[in-house]
Amino acid sequence: MLDKTLRNYYAEQIFSKLEQSKSALKQEFSLGNRINTCYLDDLLSTDDVLKIYNAFPEKEDLLQLKDLREHKYVGIQLDKYNSILEEIIYAFQDVRIVKLIAEITGFQELMPDEYLYAGGVSLMEYGCFLNPHLDNSHDKDINNYRVLNLLYYVTPDWQEKYGGNLELWDQHLKQPCRTIHSKFNRLVIMVTNKNSLHSVSPINYHGRRCCVSNYYFSPQPADAQNYYHVTSFRGRPEQNLRDIVLRGDAKLRNIVRKIFKHGIKKPHFYKK
């Protein structure tokens, strides 16, 4: 790699690919009447992505999150894992890439999150899911707004029929969702605001779907008005009872967060 660090090596590939597709991505992201999203395929070389995938830890070495809201495995304390994972995650925080994504999405004053609050790596297998939800509106210190979610999928040969795909509820839960296949070597850029209801479809395949996640923040909200909310889950359209429970859960956790700034649950961020 000609004396280049691995992080910079990844960053240069990502920047180049985004730059080549900048105009098309900008147009796609700005389409109206839907949650602002765009995606880019073949982000890195196939060999590089396979190395990233093979560096993923086994589920036993990750934190399992399992309840009515979600079922997945997450890793945030990256110094416990193969260093490749830390390098690819922080490659997305390269100043050149952050500036370019700001140009693509139209957001100003974008900031990456060195603490990876609710980001990092995630693994989902047979039976895993993520119910419709709004992401937490702020960073861990409630100083800046979470405005963009970057999802990079690295599982080879992952078919759309396996599940584990990103679902975007453009018309909230009143109409069917729009699906983006969690395809190998695909980067998805998605707005996160008070209307960006999204989910991950249940996995029906005995394999592991791996994802690298980053969030970008801004002192300015993604909408015209200020807002605040914790991660708020809903039931799927056919899950009436679960929806009632999850809506109550979200209201309760919002009340708790107003009393305790950081909540009462162990925060999910990288302790360097």
Phi, psi and omega in degrees: 000017172055048176067010178275143174290156179299320180299314180292324177300313177297314184300319181295320177295314181298313180300314181300316181293318178295319180298318180297327185253012187307310184298313181294320179294319179298318179294317180295317183295328186271002178302137184274174176061030176198167175293127184296118180211156168207161178214158185224128180265162177055049184295314179240172176294150182303317180300319180295319181291323178297324177294321178295313179300314182291343178278348181298137178289164174288158184300332180295340180262009179244166178274123179273129174247114185216113175198199180293337185277322190198162169214110180199172178239132185231152176228126182236331180275082194292339180290355177272349188242179176306132185298341178303322183294319178295322182293319181288322179297312182283346173298325179291349180261005176304137186301326179294320181289318179300317179296318181293319178292329174297320179291322180292318187266342181086002178277136179259159176056040178290142179225129173285170183243104181296338180271354177054042181303112182067009177258210179102223179240149178223149179229132177231142181229191182309127178092348180285156182196169173218115183290162178306136183199162169256134177292153173312134188285343188227177174280181187295335180260007179055043178255327183229157181276138171281120186240337181223144176240124178250120182241122181241116186264133190231011180275119181294142174059029178281116184272148181299327182291347179286344187086194181073021182265155178285128179245130183243120184266077186300325178253036185058222183261011184279336181230160178303152182281163172262134186249135172244119182298131179279063188285146177307130175068030179251132174254127175249133175246122186227137174291148172231118182210200184280359179237000187274065180289123183214165183205176174236126184294145181304140181272130182242022184232142181274080178202182180239130180256116187249142185218141174254126187238140172224149171241145172248145182239166179207149174291345180255139180291162179284348179244176183290331183247155176290153179201165178207135174197151173281174174301122190238117184262156175228163171279157173292163184309327181272358184256068186298312181294315179299323180297318178298315181296315184289326176294320176294320178299316181296319179297317180296316181290330174295320179295315179300317182294331177291332179273314179248110188309320183256015179073188181246358179262150179302124183294148185257084177211163185282117178265100184282000000 
